[in-house]
Amino acid sequence: MGRISRLWRTGIAVLPIAALAVVGAAPQALAVDTPAIVVQDGVTQPVFGYADAIRERLFIDSTFDSDNDGLRDIIAFDVMRPKATANGLKVPVVMDASPYYSTVCRGNESECKADLDGDGLLDKWPLFYDNYFVPRGYAVILLDMVGTNNSTGCPTTNANEDNLSAKQAINWLNGRATARNAAGQVVRADWHNGKTGMIGKSYDGSLAMSTAVTGVKGLTTIVPISGPTEYYDYVRSNGVITRGNSYVASLANTVTNPERREYCKPTRDAMAAVDGDESGDYTSFWNERSYVKKVPNVTASVLLYHGLNDDNVRPDHFSKFWYALAENNVPRKLWLSQEGHVDPFDSRRTVWVNTLHRWFDFWLHGVQNGIMDEPRVDLERSADVWETYADWPVPGKADTEIFLQPGTTGAGGLGLVPTTKPVNGAFQDSPTQSQNTMILNPDTGQPNRLAFLSAPLTAPLHISGTPVVKLRASADQTDTNLGAILVDYGTAERVNHRASGEGIITLETSDCWGQSSPTDDGCYKKTEKRVATADQELVTKGIMDAQNRQSIRTAVPLVPGQAYNFDFPLLPEDYVFQPGHRIGVIIVGSYPQYSSQADQSRANIAVALKSSNIVLPVVGGTAAAHAAGL
């Protein structure tokens, strides 16, 4: 691609004849009636063809040079639009910008882009967006992030070059940039109605958000699915390294085409040299990989989706972004599921496609279908059981202090008032303690944790939001880690998000979403929920480096034996503890299954129980907690 993408600079035409026939044909005479979308039952109808849709591959000079070769990187993207756009139909764009189209590929079935006949145009389009939306009067763009597939340059793992890739295409769509085909001919988007929606899962979701926070004109809505919003939080947590060994550079290597990986090694080495793996502290390296603080620039609406049990892109990514959207009054909706890193297309397919259809119709075609008058939040309470709420956190939640109480057996208690006596709970940090050892057998005393249990609940207790642990503690070393786990001790059937599939089972049967061509259909394997009955559920968790107690930017060593306040959030949750179940709070030092580099000091840690608590976002506040028997 590096050679082909620069040929227009020399005036050498390389576009095959078949492709030239599509993009260079003389315009047809306008019909008497300009074609238009058809809306019935509040949604656009599939009145345009798919097999005869216009397909293009275009290239734009970017504003950056990620590989430092002295030339601006070229961003490639594939366009599919209804044939009627050649006769005056104006359509919006649904865009999925991705680094994965030729490496990891997309969707539950790992579909890659494919040019099957070598004519320079895409025959196999990943995912169902093209099959479903093009016949309904949309154009679909699949954009190759810088350094991937047909784009030049090198990936930078959510640095500015990655983040600005899609902006180039939006500028072109709105007449602010120049795109060319492979022959070097200028191609204009005279068929575009001025509105673009971006969608994508994981890295693709982060690219949608990173484009939105630029405030680029013409980006009307985004649908980020399980995407990182703060890259520091993807590889760190409160000073603790959760993904080390130059993970940022390693991911860049993964998404780079194999034949270009050696070429891009200097770019990866430059990232690895400054990624802060030696400390875990927040540095300037993370600033351009942070979207939350840039939310005030967002002018697009947001339909946000995340799995509450996603242990890849953890839920604090959605929550921090969501809180910022609310603070800035951005039009928004939220879906929260019980699965892990799973696309809603594979979790709640029919409802998701219908919702997405109505969302894009409203924001991109202006169809007044009432979607913004409906409840803001859809939340999966248990397998395939969904509830709706006016907002999230659920209205009526109040931060409620639950205090750690001393016990006479292996476990302490939990209560709404602190213990009257100044009692310490003591344990020794273990860098090898497993998560199962931490949470199982809570009534049994263990040397490497503290366990606190409520009495069996007498009524449901609903938490919604971000819990915070507040410990008053000391250690006999200058450094240690601290961890906390919130556990539901009670037998129930739950979504088995820790098993293969992260909560879903992929079936052999398929269903179809949209029209087909001889080389591409919109048919995908069905799924069903994977459930299991267990005696406990890890509800949420959190960790911190004790040296980062004041700031994630600066580490300050502990004075051995001196007590400090350690306040750190757990991952956000929306969970209902059922009557008869017991709430558990587990306090540990290192947390190897949460961090890639456990602290090796093996510190002895003393927790002052009278001054320590967990703040739970309880719907109904203290009154609800009291009614539940706390």
N, C-alpha and C positions, 0 to 999 in steps of 0.2 A: 504493500500500500504506500510506503514511503515514496517509491519511484512514481507510481501512477498518479498520486495526489498532487504532484508538483508539475505534471506534464503540461498543464495549461499555461504555466509560466513561460514555456518554450514554444507554445503555439502548436504542439503536436496533438492531433485529435485521436483519441483511442476508444471513444464510445462505439460499441457495436451498432450495426445498421438497425437492428430491431429496436434498440433503445433509442436511437435517434428518431425513429419513426414516432415514438411516443412523445418525446419532449420537444422535437423540432418541427412537428407537423404544422401546416398552415391552419390558422383558426377556422372553424366551421362557421357558416352563417348562423346568426342568432335565430332561434326559433321565435315564432310569434309570441309565445308565452314563455317567459323565463322560468326554468325549472325551480321548484321550491320543495322544501320539506313538507311532509304530511304529518299532522298531529292528530291522534285519535286516542280517546280514553286517557288524555293527559300526558301522552308520551309520543315521541317521534316513531314513525313506522318504517319498516325496512322496504322502501320503495325504490331504492337504487341498487344496481348490480354490484356484485363482489368480483366475480370472475373477470368482468370487463373494466374494473377500476383502473385508473391511471396510476402507474408505479414509477417512481423516480429515485435515483440516488444522487444526492447533492453534497457539495463541499463548501465550507466557509472558512476563510482566514480568520483565526481567532485574534485576540488582543494580547496573547502571552506565548512564551517559548519555554515549555516545561523541560525540554531536553537540552536546552542551552546550545543548540546547533546554529544559532544566528538567524533562524527562520521562524516566523510565527507558526504555531501549530495549526493544523487543518482539522476541523471537526466535520466528520461525515455523518450523514443521517439518511434514512430511507423514508420515503413518503408514499402513502397510498391515499387516494382521494376518489370520490365518485366521478364517473365519466361525465356526469352532468356539469361538473365544475368547468369543463371546457366550453360550455354553452351558457355561462352566466350564473350558475349556482354558487352562492357564497357559503362557505362552511367554516366552522371552528375546527380546532385541532385538539386531539387527545395525544399527548406525548409521553412516552416512557424513555427517559434517558438512563442509560445503563452502562456499566463497565463489563457486563457478563455475557454479551451476545455471542462471543466465540470461544469462551473458556468454561466457566461454571454453567452458563446458560440459564434459562428462566423457567419458573413454574415447577409444579410438583413432578412433571415429567421431563424436566431439564431440556427444554427445546432451545435450539440454537438458531440463529439466522442462517439461511442457506440460499446461495445462488446455484440452483441445480443445473442450469443449462449454460452457465458461463457467459451470459449476455450482459453482465454488469448490473442486473436488476434482481431484487430479492424475490425469490419464489416461495420460500418457507418463512412465515412470519411467526415468531414465538407469541404465545398467549392468545387470548380470544378477542382482544380489543379491536383488531382489524376486522375479523369476521362479523362481529356484532355491531360495531358502531359505523363502519363505512356505509353499509346499506341504509343506515338511518340518518345519513346526511352529515357525517363527520369525516375529516381527514385524520389519519393516524400517522404519527412520526415515531420511529424507533431510532433514537440517537445514540451513536457510539461515543461514550465519554472519551476525553483526551487520552491518547496512548493505548487505546483498545480497538480491536477489530480493524475497521477501515480508517480510523482517525490516526493522525501522526502524534508525535510527542511521547511522553511517558506519564503514567499515572502517578499521582501524588497523595493518594489516600485522603480525600476530603480537604486538601488544601485548595487555594484559590483557583488553580488551573482546573481541577476537577469540578469545583463548585460553579465556575463560570461557563462550563462547556455548553449547557443547554441554553444559557442566555443568548449565545450567538444565534441560535436558530430562531428564538423568539424575536430578536432584533430583525432578522431577515423577514420573518412573517409580517412584520409591521413596517417594512420599508426602510429600516435603519442599518442594514448590512447587505452585502452582496453574496449571493450563492451562485455556484457554477456546477454544471454537470461535468462528467469526466472528460468531455471534449473541450472544456474551457468556456462553453457558452453560458452567458448570464441567464439565470432563470429567476423569474419573479413570481411571488405568491399573490397574483392578482385574483385568485379564487378565495382568499382568506377573508373571514368576516371580522377579524381583529381580535378574536378571543381564543385563548389557549388554556387548556387544563393539563396539568402534569400528574402522573400517577406512577407508582412503583413501590416494590417491596424491598426492604432492607437497604442496601447501598442505593438502589434506585429511589427509595423513599427519601433518603438523605439528600439526594440530588434535587428532588422536587422542593424540599424545604430550603436548601441552600440557594436555589434560584429565586424562591419567593422572598427571602430576606434581602435580596438585592433591590427589591422594589421595582423590578423591570416592568415597564408598561406593556400591557398585552397579555400578561399572565393573570388569568381571571380566577382560577381556582386550582387547588392542589389536593391530591388524595395520597398522602404518605402512609404506607403500610409497614409498620414495624421497622422504621428507619432510625438510625442514630441521629440525635440532635446535638449532643455534646460529645465530641470524639474522646475527650478526656475521660468521660464516664464510660466509654466503651472499653477502655484498656486500663483504667484506674478507678479507684473508689476511695475518696477521702484520704488520699496519700498512699494507699495500698495499690501495688501493681497487680492487676487481675489478669492481664495478658502482657507478658513480657517478651524477651528475646527479639526485640525490634519488630514487634507484631505489625506495626504500621507499614514498615518496609516489606514485610512478608506478604501482607495482603496486596500490596501494589504488585508484587511479583506474581501472585496468583491470577490477577486479572489481566496481566500482560500476555499477549500472544507469545507462545513458546519461542518462536523464531526471533523475537525482539527482546527477550529477557536479558540477555547478555548486554545488548546495546543500552538498555535502561538501568543497568546496574549502578552507574555513577549517581543517578537520581535517587535510587533507593539508598545507597550508601550515605548520601547527604542527609536524608531523613533520619536514618539510624543513628547518625552521629549527634543529633540534637533532640532525640525523642525523650530523653530524661529517664531512661530505664534504670539508671544508677540510683535514683531517689524516689521516683513516683510523684514528685511535687508538680504542681501546675506551673508551666512556663509559657513564654510567648509562643512557643511551638503550637499550642492548642488554641490560640486566639482565632485564627482563621478557620479552625475546625469547630467553631462554636456558633450555633445558630440562635440559641435562646435569647441572648442579649441583643440580637438584631431583629427580633420580632416587631419592634415598633416600625420597621420599614415595610412590613407586609401589607399589601393591598389586595391580595387574593383571599378568597374564602378557603376554608380548610375542612375536609372530611378526613378525620384521623382514625386510624385503626391500630390496635396493639393487642397482643396476647398478654394477659396478666401473669402468665407463667412462662414468659419468654426468658430463657436463660442465656440467649445469644445477645440480642439487643434488649437489655433489661428494661423493665417498665418505667424506671426513672427518666428514660428518654422521652416517652410520651408525656409524662406528668409535668416535667419542667416546661416543655413546649406548650402544653395545654394551659398551664397556669399563666404563662406569658401571653398567650392568645386572649385569655379572659381579661387580663389587665389592660389589654389594648383594644378590647371590644371588636375583635376580628370575628366575622360571621363564621360559625363553626358547628360541626357535629362530631360525635365520638362514638366509636364502637370498641368495646372491650370484651375479649373472649377468654375462655378458660384454657385455651391451648398454649403451646409454646410459640416457636417461630414459624407460624403457619399462616398462609394467605387466606383471607375470608372466602375466596373462591373455593377453597378446599375445606372450609369450616361450616359455612352457611350459604351455600352456593346460590340458590334461587333468590333468597331475600337480598343477598349482596348484589347480584346483577341487577335486580329490579331497583334497588336503592341507588346504585351507581348510575344507572340509566336516567333516573329521575333527577339525580344531582347534576349530571352533565347537561341534561335538557334544560334545567332551570338556569344554570349559571352560564352556559355557552350558547344556547339557542333562545333563551328568554321565555321558555315555556312556563306559564304560571300554574304549577302543579301542586303548590302548597307544601312542598317538602320542608321549607324553613319554618312552617307553622307547627310542625310535629315535634314530639319530645326530642331534646337535644342529644340524649344519650341512649344507646342500646347496650345492654350488659348481659353477658351470659352468666347466669347464676349457677347452673349445673349443666350437665351434658344436654345440649340442644334445648335448654330451658332459658329463654331470654326475657329480660325485663326492660322497661323503659323508664327513664328518669328525666326530670326537667333540666338537670345539669349534673356535673361531676366536679368535685365531690358531691355526693347526694345532699341536697338541701336539708338543713337541720342537723348536720354533723357538727360536733363541737369537740375540740381537743380536750381530752379527759385524762388526768393524771392517774395512773395505776401504780401503786407503790410496791416495791420489793420488800417482802416481810421475811424475818427469820423463821426457821422451822426447827422442829425437834427431831425430824427424821432426815432422810436424804434430800428432800426438797423443801424450799421455803414456800411462802404463800404470796398471794397478790391481793391487794385491797385498796380501797378508796382513800384511806388515811395512812400516813407513815407510821412506822413502829415508834413507840415512845422511848425505846432504849437505843443508845448509839452502838449498834452491833455491826461487826464486819463479817462479810462473807469472803472466804479466802480460797484460792485455787492456783495451780501452776499452769502457765501456758505450755501447750504441747504443739509443736509445728507439724506433727504427723497425725493428730487426732482426726478421725473420719467424721463426716457429717452424721452418719448413722449413730456412731458412739455418742455424739453430742446430744441427739434428740431422743434416742430410745431409752427405755427404762428410767423415766424422769424421777421416780420415787427413790431410786437408788443413788446413794452418794458416790460421786466420782471425783478423782483428784484434779481433773483438768477442765472442769466446768462448774458453773452454778446453775441450778434449776429452780424455777419458781412456778407453782401451780395454783390456779384458782380452785375453789370448790366447784363441784358440778353445777353448771349454769341452770337457773330456774326459768329462764326465758331466753329467746334469741338475742344475740348481741351482734349488731351490724356495724362494721367499721368501713369507712370510705374516705380515702385520702392517703396521706403519708405519715406513718408513725415515726416517732422520734424517741430514741433512747437517751436518757440523761443519767450518767453515772458519776458518782464522786468516788474516785479510786486512786490508789497509789501502787507503785511497782518498785521492785528492788533492783531494777536495771535502768539504764538511760533511755531505753527504747523497748517498745512492745507493740503488738497489735491488739485490738479489741474487736470482738464480734458479738452480735446479738441475733437471736432467732425467735420468731413468734410462731408457736405451734398450736394446732388444734388437736387435742387428744380426745378422740371419739371415733367410733367405727361408722363409716359411711362409704357409699359408692361415689367416686369422684372421677373426673377426667384424668386419665393416666398420662399426663404430659411429660413424665420422665422416661417413658418407654419409647421404643422406636416409633417414629412418626410424630412425636411430640403432641400426642393427643388424638391423632387420626389414624385410620387404617385405609390404605388405598386399595380399592376393589378392582376387579377385572372388567366390570361393566362400565360403559361410558354414556355420557349424554352430550348433546351438541348445543352450542350457543352461537348462532349466527350462520351466515352463508359459507359456502365452500368454493374452492377452485380446484382444478385438477391436481394442484400441488400443495394445497393447504386447506385443512378443515378446522372447524371450531369445536371439535369433539375432544373430551377429556375424561379420564377415568374418574368415576365417582369415589366418594370417601364416606366413611362413617366414623363416629366417635369411638375412641378406645377408652374404656372405663375399667376401673378396678376398685375393689373394696379393700380398704386399709384401716388400720386402727389409729392412724394419725396422719396429719397433713402439715407439711412445712408451709406456713402461710406466707411469710416474708422474712427477710434477713437484711443485715447491714454490717459493714466493717469500717474500721478506720485505723490509720497509723497514729499512735498516741503522740508522736512528735508533731503531727499536723493538727493538734487540738485547737490551735488558734487560727490557722489558715492553711488551705491546701497549697498555697504558694511558698510557705516558709516552714521548715522543720525546726523545732526547738527541742533539744534533748530534755528528758525528764531528770529531775533531781531524785535519786533513789530515796524512797521512803516518804516523799512529799506528796500530799494529796492534791489532785487537780479535778476540774470538771471536764468531763468528756461527753459532749453532746453530738450525736450523729443520727442521720435519718436511716430508716429502713426503706426498702423498696416500696413504692406505693401499692395499695391494695384496695379491693372492694370485696369484703368477705363477711359471711354470716356464720357465727359460731352457734350451733344448735343447742337447745336445752339438753341437759345431761352430759354435754361435752365439757372438757376442762381447757382453759386457756393456759398455755405454757410459755414462759419466757426463759430462754437459755442464754447465759452469758459465758463467752469463751474469750480466749486470747487470739491466737492465730486461727485462720479458717482456710485450710488448704484447698477445699473444693470451691472456694470463692476467689482465692488469690493464687497467682502463679508463683509467688515468692513469699512463702511464709516466714515470719520473723523467727530467727534462730536463737534469741536470747534466753528462752525458757524462763521468763520472768515469773516471780511469785507476785500475784496481784491480790490486793485487798480492796473490796468494794464496801463503802459505807452505806449500809442499807437504808438508814434513816433519811439520807439525802439523795437516794437514787430511785428512779422511776422510769416507766415507759409511758409516753403520751400517745394515747390511741385516739384516732379521729372517729369517735362513736356517734352514730346517728341517734340523736336524742340526748347526747351528752351524759352528764353524771346521773341524771334521773334514770336513763335507760340502763346504765351500768349497774346502778343500785337495784333496779328491778330484776336484772339478770342474776343477782346474788353476789356481786362483787363487794 
